[in-house]
Amino acid sequence: MELSRKLAKYSLDLSYEQLPPNVVEFTKLCILDYFGSAIAGSDKIPAQLISELVKDLGGTEQASLFTGGKSSVLNAALVNGASSHTVELDDIHKGSIIHAATVVIPAAIAIAEWKKLSGKELITAIVIGYEVCFRIGEAVSPSHYYYWHNTATCGTFGAAIAAAKLLDLNEEEMINALGNAGTQAAGLWEFIEDGAMTKQLHTGKAAMNGVMSALLSQKGFTGPQKILEGKRGFFKAMSEEYNEEKITEGLGEEYKILENSFKIHASCRHTHHAIDLLIEIFNERTPSLKEIQSITVNSYQAVINITDNNDPQTQYAAKFSVQFCSALAILRGKASLDDFDESTLWDKEIRNLMKKVKVVLDPQINANYPNQWGATVEVNFTNGETIKKVTDFPKGDPENAVTTEELLEKFMNLSSKYSDKKRTNIAEAIFELELLENAEEIMANI
């Protein structure tokens, strides 16, 4: 049986009533976390530029934009997908290397709001979207990740299947939706070289293309039946090493969404292990620049590929510099959204300390990736002392989990431009989502 058919059958068969209570509760946390990132990113330049284009082109008012107003479901998925990936605080899955919320949730919410579907239907679709894109991401990672941005490529499948579930597509229509999602899957890492805005386009287009694939399929538009495993399909074209078994192993017996991680630092996830460890050292002794001889971050290859940048020229590039993030963490004791501003980017102490940060490949840590995103950090002091700290799981991983209270606090901080009442209303609507007959209520305060 084709892999797309197996995923379609799984998606068709899963109902809200089958979801365990912990899956429902966790999914609502994923949605809350998404809202915080989307609200915080909505007034940033990339989201604003995309929103301006959408408003210039026009569109039937079907779904709400985090940037204000309404537009078509395609435009809503585009804008809201871009908004939620701007401040680098959206969720992440280790095994697939995917930020699922930023592609699956805007696609699902746009359809649910337009069709006035229930909260239960929305939750179920999001669970399915996460499941599908995580499995596809695991099948092609880590080799796919060198050139391709998994969230954009594999995430397109998750957006498509979530939209297809909400549109009540049949098995053949779901297969067609996956086929056309896969042929649109794109997103290259070249933007990392100069800090371009393209990363936000990746997620916006992935959400939009997923919705488009489902809507076209509903009208009878066909897609490749073997988009994943076909001889000219996704696996062979976009991965040097892939494992088809990852698609179906445990399918229907487990819920991949429970493997999801949440971010507490406003930077690339590949910098978080070092930030965690260096904040620990800051809290223990608050060292000054002149006390630090050198810092060595021992980690896996993706850290070097994505974040080895000792001279970031923009605030956004700083989020993808393990040298900058390490210096920031040990000198300031934090790496929040407010810490990535222009003054911090050119802070002389941080810049001087960055010169003392070295990133080294550790073969054992690399062998454990992507199941573990670990690091060993060594700080050598001018007095001859050395502090060494180790982690396998950054804060926010299921193995090093954040609490509901911490995620609620994160949401409140990220949505601080809203009034207390507005923020509370949004959070309450999400926490009571399964009780809502009309899921559009969660967008009522945007």
PyMOL commands that set and color helices and strands:
alter all, ss='L'
color gray80, all
select helices_A, chain A and resi 3-13+16-18+21-41+45-57+73-83+101-115+119-140+143-146+150-166+171-184+189-193+198-218+234-238+245-248+256-259+269-285+289-291+301-307+315-318+322-332+337-339+342-345+348-354+363-368+398-400+404-414+420-431+433-435+439-443
alter helices_A, ss='H'
color red, helices_A
select strands_A, chain A and resi 63-64+70-71+292-299+357-361+375-381+386-391
alter strands_A, ss='S'
color yellow, strands_A
deselect
rebuild
show_as cartoon
